[in-house]
Amino acid sequence: MPYRPAANGTRVRLGFPVKVLGAAGLRSHDSRRWQNQPHLSVSLAYLRDIFLYLERKEIRFYRMAGQLAPYLTHPELPAFHNQLDECSTELAAIGDLARQQRVRLTLHPGFYVQLSHPDADLAARSSLELAAATSLLDRMGLDAASVVVVHVGGGHGDLAAALERFARAANLLADSVRRRLVLENGDRQFSLRDVLWVQRRTGIPVVLDTLHHRCHNPDAIPPLDALKIALATWPEDVVPKIHVSSPRTAVRTLYRDGAARVQMPLPHQHSDFLHPFEVIDLLGAAVSAQLRSFDVMLEAKAKDVALLRLREQISRFAPSLARHVQ
């Protein structure tokens, strides 16, 4: 579905994370173990190939692999610590390519990044990871829209104390790091209200995850209101982003010792594809309410294939909405 930009009003750009499933042979990063000398230069070569695919499919929003520079901050593998310097030219070239294709690039480090952790050493390691992610984006020359998404982390038996630790650690980060940081609500702990508490104390914008909000919404905030609240935390000159996914509904049969066991799906697990009517309802409500434009990271297991299918479904079932969606 070619993008036909809306003459005015809310515009929505769809993106997907990391893996490409719609074309054979595309790798998101150099995933070899340290013994085989993986390197950022290899990951960037893979990323250039992905950019060719993004251009063909007119996809303008992509989350890069969190381990694009393998073992970059590993304390016991100093040989990997200089990859950003070693790839300065390649990083700048990737940034140029992103601007030429108008692709927004973001990062979402793994669960091990927890500024709220009560262990001071682990919290410090998290700060180091965020500084490295920021440096990677800076060396690409990317603007403020290229954000680094984090969670509060574990509650460790005291949610209020965890929020305090996160806010304190975030405020100690270098300004360059904190400016790229955005905070996502959780599906079991740290609701929208909790991350808004952090936002008021740090200025870090909120990324609304719609499925997490469905799973953990103790204040019963309606979805459209939650979207309005989250979008309002972003600077006026940066397009906000949200995460959208649908819960897995299919059962799985597990086999152990020759016996079959049916495993029921959990509500926070991502489905392969998006529920088209739920997404249409949310985006349609945002357009009708004339909310500011925002980007949507689709967290579905079918990745880019799910994005392309959702585009087709929006065009089929909500053609008036399709002109607002890229």
Helices and strands as residue ranges (DSSP letters): E 12-17, G 34-36, H 40-57, E 61-63, G 78-80, H 83-86, H 88-101, E 104-106, H 120-139, E 148-150, H 159-172, H 175-178, E 181-184, H 192-202, E 206-207, H 210-215, H 223-231, E 241-244, E 252-256, E 259-263, H 276-288, E 294-298, H 303-317, H 319-322
